[in-house]
């Protein structure tokens, strides 16, 4: 996953709201989270429905393109401001 995708996903996913998140390479935490989903039907259903809705509304190609363009526009705008400031000194 590239930087842009990570930024978009970070703003979209929320632990225990629409996904499970664990520390990288923490297999015990991941195992415990999976066991919790197996045991807790309500949480499993809630996260499944919420995750599905997020993917359909926020992580589809149309929305991802819009968010990526906004990030690029911000980068270009900030670059132009910095360039103007530098040239005016």
TORMIKE-153706 format. One line per field, with one value per atom (N, C-alpha, C, O): residue number from 1; residue in three letters; chain; atom name; x, y, z. Coordinates in steps of 0.2 Angstrom, whole numbers, plus 5000, padded with zeros to 4 digits. Last residue first. Layout:
% residues N
num <- NUM_...
residuo <- ALA_...
cadena <- A_...
atomo <- CA_...
px <- X_...
py <- Y_...
pz <- Z_...
% end
This chain:
% residues 89
num <- 89_89_89_89_88_88_88_88_87_87_87_87_86_86_86_86_85_85_85_85_84_84_84_84_83_83_83_83_82_82_82_82_81_81_81_81_80_80_80_80_79_79_79_79_78_78_78_78_77_77_77_77_76_76_76_76_75_75_75_75_74_74_74_74_73_73_73_73_72_72_72_72_71_71_71_71_70_70_70_70_69_69_69_69_68_68_68_68_67_67_67_67_66_66_66_66_65_65_65_65_64_64_64_64_63_63_63_63_62_62_62_62_61_61_61_61_60_60_60_60_59_59_59_59_58_58_58_58_57_57_57_57_56_56_56_56_55_55_55_55_54_54_54_54_53_53_53_53_52_52_52_52_51_51_51_51_50_50_50_50_49_49_49_49_48_48_48_48_47_47_47_47_46_46_46_46_45_45_45_45_44_44_44_44_43_43_43_43_42_42_42_42_41_41_41_41_40_40_40_40_39_39_39_39_38_38_38_38_37_37_37_37_36_36_36_36_35_35_35_35_34_34_34_34_33_33_33_33_32_32_32_32_31_31_31_31_30_30_30_30_29_29_29_29_28_28_28_28_27_27_27_27_26_26_26_26_25_25_25_25_24_24_24_24_23_23_23_23_22_22_22_22_21_21_21_21_20_20_20_20_19_19_19_19_18_18_18_18_17_17_17_17_16_16_16_16_15_15_15_15_14_14_14_14_13_13_13_13_12_12_12_12_11_11_11_11_10_10_10_10_9_9_9_9_8_8_8_8_7_7_7_7_6_6_6_6_5_5_5_5_4_4_4_4_3_3_3_3_2_2_2_2_1_1_1_1
residuo <- UNK_UNK_UNK_UNK_UNK_UNK_UNK_UNK_UNK_UNK_UNK_UNK_UNK_UNK_UNK_UNK_UNK_UNK_UNK_UNK_UNK_UNK_UNK_UNK_UNK_UNK_UNK_UNK_UNK_UNK_UNK_UNK_UNK_UNK_UNK_UNK_UNK_UNK_UNK_UNK_UNK_UNK_UNK_UNK_UNK_UNK_UNK_UNK_UNK_UNK_UNK_UNK_UNK_UNK_UNK_UNK_UNK_UNK_UNK_UNK_UNK_UNK_UNK_UNK_UNK_UNK_UNK_UNK_UNK_UNK_UNK_UNK_UNK_UNK_UNK_UNK_UNK_UNK_UNK_UNK_UNK_UNK_UNK_UNK_UNK_UNK_UNK_UNK_UNK_UNK_UNK_UNK_UNK_UNK_UNK_UNK_UNK_UNK_UNK_UNK_UNK_UNK_UNK_UNK_UNK_UNK_UNK_UNK_UNK_UNK_UNK_UNK_UNK_UNK_UNK_UNK_UNK_UNK_UNK_UNK_UNK_UNK_UNK_UNK_UNK_UNK_UNK_UNK_UNK_UNK_UNK_UNK_UNK_UNK_UNK_UNK_UNK_UNK_UNK_UNK_UNK_UNK_UNK_UNK_UNK_UNK_UNK_UNK_UNK_UNK_UNK_UNK_UNK_UNK_UNK_UNK_UNK_UNK_UNK_UNK_UNK_UNK_UNK_UNK_UNK_UNK_UNK_UNK_UNK_UNK_UNK_UNK_UNK_UNK_UNK_UNK_UNK_UNK_UNK_UNK_UNK_UNK_UNK_UNK_UNK_UNK_UNK_UNK_UNK_UNK_UNK_UNK_UNK_UNK_UNK_UNK_UNK_UNK_UNK_UNK_UNK_UNK_UNK_UNK_UNK_UNK_UNK_UNK_UNK_UNK_UNK_UNK_UNK_UNK_UNK_UNK_UNK_UNK_UNK_UNK_UNK_UNK_UNK_UNK_UNK_UNK_UNK_UNK_UNK_UNK_UNK_UNK_UNK_UNK_UNK_UNK_UNK_UNK_UNK_UNK_UNK_UNK_UNK_UNK_UNK_UNK_UNK_UNK_UNK_UNK_UNK_UNK_UNK_UNK_UNK_UNK_UNK_UNK_UNK_UNK_UNK_UNK_UNK_UNK_UNK_UNK_UNK_UNK_UNK_UNK_UNK_UNK_UNK_UNK_UNK_UNK_UNK_UNK_UNK_UNK_UNK_UNK_UNK_UNK_UNK_UNK_UNK_UNK_UNK_UNK_UNK_UNK_UNK_UNK_UNK_UNK_UNK_UNK_UNK_UNK_UNK_UNK_UNK_UNK_UNK_UNK_UNK_UNK_UNK_UNK_UNK_UNK_UNK_UNK_UNK_UNK_UNK_UNK_UNK_UNK_UNK_UNK_UNK_UNK_UNK_UNK_UNK_UNK_UNK_UNK_UNK_UNK_UNK_UNK_UNK_UNK_UNK_UNK_UNK_UNK_UNK_UNK_UNK_UNK_UNK_UNK_UNK_UNK_UNK_UNK_UNK_UNK_UNK_UNK_UNK_UNK
cadena <- A_A_A_A_A_A_A_A_A_A_A_A_A_A_A_A_A_A_A_A_A_A_A_A_A_A_A_A_A_A_A_A_A_A_A_A_A_A_A_A_A_A_A_A_A_A_A_A_A_A_A_A_A_A_A_A_A_A_A_A_A_A_A_A_A_A_A_A_A_A_A_A_A_A_A_A_A_A_A_A_A_A_A_A_A_A_A_A_A_A_A_A_A_A_A_A_A_A_A_A_A_A_A_A_A_A_A_A_A_A_A_A_A_A_A_A_A_A_A_A_A_A_A_A_A_A_A_A_A_A_A_A_A_A_A_A_A_A_A_A_A_A_A_A_A_A_A_A_A_A_A_A_A_A_A_A_A_A_A_A_A_A_A_A_A_A_A_A_A_A_A_A_A_A_A_A_A_A_A_A_A_A_A_A_A_A_A_A_A_A_A_A_A_A_A_A_A_A_A_A_A_A_A_A_A_A_A_A_A_A_A_A_A_A_A_A_A_A_A_A_A_A_A_A_A_A_A_A_A_A_A_A_A_A_A_A_A_A_A_A_A_A_A_A_A_A_A_A_A_A_A_A_A_A_A_A_A_A_A_A_A_A_A_A_A_A_A_A_A_A_A_A_A_A_A_A_A_A_A_A_A_A_A_A_A_A_A_A_A_A_A_A_A_A_A_A_A_A_A_A_A_A_A_A_A_A_A_A_A_A_A_A_A_A_A_A_A_A_A_A_A_A_A_A_A_A_A_A_A_A_A_A_A_A_A_A_A_A_A_A_A_A_A_A_A_A_A_A_A_A_A_A_A_A_A_A
atomo <- N_CA_C_O_N_CA_C_O_N_CA_C_O_N_CA_C_O_N_CA_C_O_N_CA_C_O_N_CA_C_O_N_CA_C_O_N_CA_C_O_N_CA_C_O_N_CA_C_O_N_CA_C_O_N_CA_C_O_N_CA_C_O_N_CA_C_O_N_CA_C_O_N_CA_C_O_N_CA_C_O_N_CA_C_O_N_CA_C_O_N_CA_C_O_N_CA_C_O_N_CA_C_O_N_CA_C_O_N_CA_C_O_N_CA_C_O_N_CA_C_O_N_CA_C_O_N_CA_C_O_N_CA_C_O_N_CA_C_O_N_CA_C_O_N_CA_C_O_N_CA_C_O_N_CA_C_O_N_CA_C_O_N_CA_C_O_N_CA_C_O_N_CA_C_O_N_CA_C_O_N_CA_C_O_N_CA_C_O_N_CA_C_O_N_CA_C_O_N_CA_C_O_N_CA_C_O_N_CA_C_O_N_CA_C_O_N_CA_C_O_N_CA_C_O_N_CA_C_O_N_CA_C_O_N_CA_C_O_N_CA_C_O_N_CA_C_O_N_CA_C_O_N_CA_C_O_N_CA_C_O_N_CA_C_O_N_CA_C_O_N_CA_C_O_N_CA_C_O_N_CA_C_O_N_CA_C_O_N_CA_C_O_N_CA_C_O_N_CA_C_O_N_CA_C_O_N_CA_C_O_N_CA_C_O_N_CA_C_O_N_CA_C_O_N_CA_C_O_N_CA_C_O_N_CA_C_O_N_CA_C_O_N_CA_C_O_N_CA_C_O_N_CA_C_O_N_CA_C_O_N_CA_C_O_N_CA_C_O_N_CA_C_O_N_CA_C_O_N_CA_C_O_N_CA_C_O_N_CA_C_O_N_CA_C_O_N_CA_C_O
px <- 5059_5064_5070_5074_5051_5050_5055_5054_5054_5056_5055_5059_5048_5056_5058_5063_5035_5038_5046_5049_5033_5032_5035_5039_5036_5040_5039_5044_5025_5032_5037_5042_5014_5015_5022_5025_5017_5017_5018_5021_5016_5022_5023_5028_5003_5008_5015_5019_4997_4996_5001_5004_5002_5004_5003_5007_4996_5003_5005_5010_4982_4985_4993_4996_4981_4980_4983_4986_4984_4988_4987_4992_4972_4979_4984_4988_4962_4962_4969_4972_4965_4966_4966_4970_4962_4969_4970_4975_4948_4952_4960_4963_4944_4943_4947_4950_4948_4951_4950_4954_4940_4947_4951_4956_4927_4929_4937_4939_4929_4927_4929_4932_4932_4937_4935_4940_4928_4927_4931_4934_4928_4934_4933_4937_4916_4922_4928_4933_4905_4904_4911_4911_4910_4905_4905_4904_4917_4920_4916_4919_4908_4913_4917_4918_4899_4897_4902_4902_4908_4905_4903_4904_4910_4915_4913_4916_4897_4900_4906_4907_4895_4890_4894_4893_4906_4905_4901_4902_4904_4910_4909_4911_4891_4892_4898_4897_4895_4890_4890_4890_4904_4906_4901_4903_4897_4902_4904_4906_4887_4885_4891_4890_4896_4892_4890_4890_4910_4905_4901_4904_4918_4914_4909_4903_4925_4922_4917_4911_4930_4925_4921_4915_4939_4934_4928_4922_4948_4944_4938_4933_4953_4950_4945_4940_4960_4955_4950_4944_4969_4964_4958_4953_4977_4974_4968_4962_4982_4978_4974_4968_4990_4984_4979_4973_4999_4994_4988_4983_5006_5001_4997_4991_5011_5008_5003_4997_5014_5018_5016_5020_5007_5011_5015_5018_4993_5000_5003_5002_4977_4982_4989_4990_4960_4967_4971_4969_4945_4949_4956_4958_4932_4937_4940_4939_4923_4922_4927_4927_4925_4919_4918_4912_4937_4931_4925_4919_4946_4946_4940_4937_4942_4942_4941_4936_4947_4946_4946_4951_4949_4943_4941_4936_4962_4956_4949_4944_4969_4970_4964_4962_4966_4963_4964_4959_4973_4966_4963_4958_4986_4983_4975_4972_4988_4988_4985_4982_4987_4982_4982_4977_4998_4992_4986_4982_5009_5008_5001_4997_5003_5007_5005_5000_5004_5000_5004_5009
py <- 5182_5184_5188_5190_5178_5185_5187_5192_5164_5169_5176_5181_5159_5158_5164_5167_5161_5164_5164_5169_5153_5161_5164_5169_5141_5143_5151_5154_5139_5139_5142_5146_5139_5145_5145_5150_5128_5135_5140_5145_5118_5119_5126_5130_5119_5121_5122_5126_5115_5122_5124_5129_5102_5107_5114_5118_5097_5096_5102_5105_5099_5102_5102_5107_5091_5098_5101_5107_5078_5081_5088_5092_5077_5077_5080_5084_5077_5082_5083_5088_5065_5072_5078_5082_5056_5057_5063_5066_5058_5060_5060_5064_5054_5061_5063_5068_5041_5046_5053_5057_5036_5036_5040_5044_5037_5041_5041_5047_5028_5035_5039_5045_5015_5019_5026_5030_5015_5013_5017_5022_5018_5015_5012_5008_5023_5027_5024_5028_5015_5022_5026_5031_5001_5004_5011_5014_5001_4999_5002_5005_5004_5009_5008_5012_4993_5000_5005_5009_4983_4983_4990_4992_4988_4987_4987_4990_4986_4993_4993_4998_4972_4977_4984_4987_4968_4966_4970_4972_4974_4975_4974_4977_4967_4975_4977_4981_4954_4956_4964_4966_4954_4951_4954_4956_4958_4962_4960_4964_4947_4954_4959_4962_4936_4937_4944_4946_4933_4938_4939_4943_4922_4922_4927_4925_4927_4921_4920_4917_4939_4939_4933_4933_4934_4939_4939_4939_4928_4924_4928_4925_4939_4935_4930_4929_4945_4949_4944_4945_4935_4937_4941_4940_4936_4930_4931_4929_4949_4947_4941_4941_4948_4952_4951_4951_4938_4937_4941_4939_4944_4939_4937_4934_4958_4956_4950_4951_4964_4958_4956_4951_4979_4975_4970_4971_4979_4981_4976_4970_4979_4976_4979_4981_4982_4984_4981_4981_4977_4976_4978_4977_4989_4985_4982_4985_4999_4996_4991_4989_5000_5003_5000_4999_4994_4992_4996_4994_5007_5001_5000_5005_5014_5015_5009_5005_5020_5014_5016_5020_5032_5029_5023_5022_5037_5042_5038_5041_5026_5028_5033_5032_5026_5021_5023_5021_5038_5038_5032_5033_5035_5041_5040_5042_5023_5023_5029_5028_5029_5024_5023_5023_5037_5040_5035_5037_5027_5032_5035_5036_5011_5017_5022_5021_4994_5000_5006_5007
pz <- 4994_5000_4997_5001_4985_4987_4992_4995_4983_4978_4980_4977_4994_4993_4988_4989_4992_4998_4997_4999_4981_4981_4986_4986_4986_4981_4980_4979_4995_4998_4992_4994_4987_4992_4994_4995_4979_4976_4981_4980_4989_4985_4982_4982_4992_4997_4994_4996_4980_4983_4988_4988_4979_4974_4977_4976_4990_4990_4985_4986_4987_4993_4993_4994_4976_4975_4981_4980_4982_4977_4976_4975_4990_4993_4988_4990_4980_4985_4988_4990_4973_4970_4975_4974_4983_4981_4977_4978_4984_4990_4988_4990_4971_4974_4979_4980_4971_4966_4969_4968_4981_4982_4977_4979_4976_4982_4983_4984_4965_4964_4970_4969_4971_4967_4965_4965_4989_4982_4977_4979_5002_4999_4992_4989_5006_5007_5003_5001_5003_5003_5003_5000_5004_4998_4998_4992_5015_5009_5003_4998_5025_5024_5017_5013_5024_5022_5021_5016_5029_5022_5020_5014_5042_5037_5030_5025_5047_5047_5042_5038_5046_5042_5041_5036_5054_5047_5043_5037_5066_5062_5055_5051_5069_5069_5065_5060_5069_5065_5064_5058_5079_5073_5068_5062_5090_5088_5081_5077_5091_5090_5087_5083_5094_5087_5086_5080_5100_5101_5094_5090_5096_5102_5103_5105_5085_5085_5091_5090_5090_5085_5084_5083_5099_5102_5096_5098_5090_5095_5098_5098_5084_5080_5085_5083_5095_5092_5088_5087_5098_5103_5100_5102_5087_5089_5093_5093_5088_5082_5084_5082_5100_5099_5094_5094_5095_5101_5101_5102_5085_5083_5089_5088_5080_5086_5085_5086_5068_5070_5077_5080_5072_5067_5070_5075_5083_5082_5076_5076_5075_5080_5078_5072_5073_5071_5077_5083_5065_5071_5069_5063_5061_5059_5066_5071_5065_5058_5056_5050_5078_5076_5069_5067_5082_5086_5083_5086_5075_5079_5083_5086_5060_5067_5071_5070_5044_5048_5056_5057_5038_5037_5042_5044_5039_5041_5040_5043_5034_5041_5044_5049_5021_5025_5032_5036_5017_5016_5021_5024_5020_5023_5023_5027_5012_5019_5023_5028_4999_5001_5009_5012_5000_4999_5001_5005_5001_5006_5006_5011_4995_4995_5000_5004_5000_5000_5000_5004
% end
